[in-house]
Amino acid sequence: MSESDFKRIEGKYVEVNGIKMYYEEYGSGYPLILIHGGISSIQMWEKQLPVFSKHFRVIAVDCRGQGKTTNPEGKFRYKLMADDFAALIKELKLDKVLLCGWSDGGQIGLEMGLHYPELVKAMVLGGTMINQTQEMIDGFKELGIEGAGKVDFEKLEKTLDWMVKMLKEQTATHGKDYWKTLLLNISEMWFDPAEFPEEKVKEIQTPSLILLGDRDEYIPISEATAMYKLMPNSVLAIIPNSNHDCFITQKEIFNQIVINYLLKQSD
């Protein structure tokens, strides 16, 4: 199935952990849960869904407070979102699943590996960090996300007008100005050093692929190699000539690396 032939379907909601979680299912085979990056949605995976669904039962999920999933209390913590996914896996009566998370999705994956290893057979941790990097902090500030609960919306709309437009569209079900509330709340998590697991990753036994673009604007290669050295059952892949959006800009390489790894883990 080509990208042009692939059609998104209307998904379902499941009530877990105090939220209504929205998800869509495609394909058949071993269950693979996709966890998108921050202030995004299932839409992030548009270049992956047609390909991944040829090999797996893909379950693409809108994270807490993003896309169509609710977040009544406005709370964002990686461990809390891992709790959401653990509850989803149990509610759908899945055995051990495969996970593929990018950026915030990878951070959630780390928490799954730390707290719910019995639910995960193997995972891809893409664009993920274990230390709060200066590159991330500087990058956010350049855009107008200045700190925890501090967002210059006028600057953000100038620097990333396309992203703001997309964010407004993806969160429209929550209200006209919800996108601002989302950014204010989620920035509390992004700028909290306690949200990054550092050397606790040594405890993660789950087979993991650590994946990063060599020119990622927010995460230096040293972060990926540090994770690789600490995690006993990990492998490392660096995608050349690619940034934090390599799942789009280098989609063929990205997709093949992920598929090859996860197929081996699902045997």
N, C-alpha and C positions, 0 to 999 in steps of 0.2 A: 504494500500500500504506500503510495507516494503522499507527500505532504498535502498536495492539492486535492487528493481523493479523501483524505482523512476528515471526518466530521466530528466535532465535539457533540457530546450528548448531554442531556439534562441529568444532573447528578442527584444525589440523595443527601438527606441530613440525618445525623445521629446525635442524640443528646448524651454527652459525656462530660464529666468533670465540670459541670455547671455552665456549659456552652452548647450551642447547636453547631456541630461541625459538618461542613459541606465537603463532599468528596465525589469523584467521578471514577468509574471503572471501565477499563478497556482491555481487550485481549483475554488470553487464557494461559494457564501454566502456573509456575511458582509465583506466589504473591510478592509484588514489588511495590513498596510505598515510596512515593516521591514527595519530598519536603522542600518547598520553594524557599527562596531567599526573603529577607526582610522587606516590608512594604511592597510585597508582590502578591501573586496568587497562582493558581493552577496554570494561568495563561503563560507563566514563565517557561513552561515545559513544551511550548507549541512545536519546537524542533525535535523533541524527544518522544512525545506521545505516539506518533505514527510508527516510529522505529522500535521503541521498547515494547510496544504492545504486540509485536510479531513474535516475541520471545517469552513474555511474562504476562501474568495477570496484573496489570498496572492499576494501582489505586492512588490517584492523584488527589491531594488534600489541600484545602485552604486552611492555613494556620490560624490560630486564635486571633480574632479581631482583624483579619485580613481577608480579602476577597468576599465571600459570602458567609464566612463563619463569624459567629457573634463573640462578644467579649464584654459581658454586662458590667464587670467590675473594672475594666480598663487596665488590667494587670498584664505585664509582660515579663516573664523570666524563662530562661531556657529550660530549667528543670520543670517549671510549671507546664511548658509546652510539651516536654517529654512525657509528663503525666497524661496530657491530652492524647498523645499518640498511643501510649500504652493502653489507655482505656478504649480507644478506637479499635486497636488490634483485638482486644478481648471481646468487645461488643460484636465485632464481625466474625468472631469465633475462628480466628486464624491461628495457625501453629506458628512456628518460627518464620518470620518474614525477612525479606531482603529490604534494605533501606538505601535510598539515594538522596542525599541532602546537599544543597548548595548554599554557601554563605550562612545565613542564620539557620538554614536547614541542616547544615553540617554541624553547627553548634548544638542543635537539638539532638543530632545523631550522637555526638559525644556523650550527652546526658543519658541517652538511651543505653549506650554501651556501659556507662557507669552504674546506672540504677535498674535497668531492665534487660540484662544480657540474656535472660531466659526467653525473651520474645524475639530476639534478632539473630538470624543465622549468619548474616554478613552485611556489611554496609560500605557505601561510598561516602567519604567525607570530603566534599569539594569546597574550595575557597574557604577553608576553616582555619581557625587560629586557636592557640592555647594560651597566648599572652595578648593583652590589649596592646596593639602595635601603635607606634607614633604615626605611622603612615595612615592608619585608619582614622585616627583622631584628626590629623591635619586634613585628610581628604574630606571628611565630613564638614569641617569648619569652612573649607573653601566653598562648599556648596551652600552653606547657610545653616547647617545643623551644628550649632556652636557648643552644645553641652547637654547635660541631662536636663530635659524639660526646657531647653532654650533653642528655639528655631526662628531664624529670620526668614519668614515666609515670602517677603518681597524679593529678597535675594535669591531664594530657592526657585521662585517662579521665573526669575531671569536666567539663572544658570542651568536649570533643568526643566524648562517649560514642557518638554515632551513627557518627562516622567510625571510631573504634576498632573498633566492632562490624563495620563494613563491611570494614575492613582485615583483621581476623581471618578473615573469611569468604573474602576474595579471595586470601589467602596461605595458606589452610589446607593446600594440597598440600605446603607447605614445612615444616610442623610447627606445633605449638600456639603457641609463643612466638616464632615467626619474625618476627612483626610488629614486635617490639621490636628485634630485630637489624637489620631493614630500616631503621627510623627512625634508629638509631645510626649505621649506615653511610652512609645517604644524606644525613644532616645534615652530614657531613664535606664533601660537595660544596656543599650549600646555603650554608654559611658561609665558603666559600673565595673571596675576591675574585678570585683568578686564574681562576675558572671563568666569568667574565663578559667578553665579548670587546671591550667598549668600542669604540674607534675602528677596530678591525680590520674592522668591518662595512662600511667604505668599500670593501673589496675584493670584497664580494658583488655579483655581477652578475645573479644569478638573479632573475627577476621575482618580487616578493613583495608580499603583502598584509599590512600590519601592522594588527592588530585588537586593540582594547582596550575594556573597559567604562569609562565616564566616572567611575565610583565604585569602581574597583578598590581593594581594601584594601591591596594590596602594591605596586602599580605606579602611580606618578603619570602623568598624561597627558604630562608633559614627557619621559618615557622613550620613549613611542611617537613623539612628534614629533621627538625627537633621532635615532631610528632612521630615520625617514622622510627627514630632511634628509641623512643620511649615505649611505643606500643609493640608488644612482642609478636603479634600476629598480623602485622601490617605490611603492605607493599606501597611503593611510592611511584607516582607518575607525574611528570612535569610536561605540560603541553607547550611546545615552542611557539614563540611569536604570538602570545595570546594574553589577554588581560582578564579582568574579573568577569567579563561577559563571554568567556571562551565557549560556554555551552551554546552560544549563538554564533560567534565569529569563527569558531573552529568546530562547528557542530559535528562534522563527519568524524574527526579524530576523537572528539569528546565521546560521541555515542559509541564508537567502536571499542574504545578503552573500557567504558562502563559495561557494555554488553559482554565483552570477552571475560571480564573479571567476574561478573555476577553469574554467568552461565557456569563457570567452573565451580562456583560456590554452591550452586543449587543442584548439583549432581546427586 
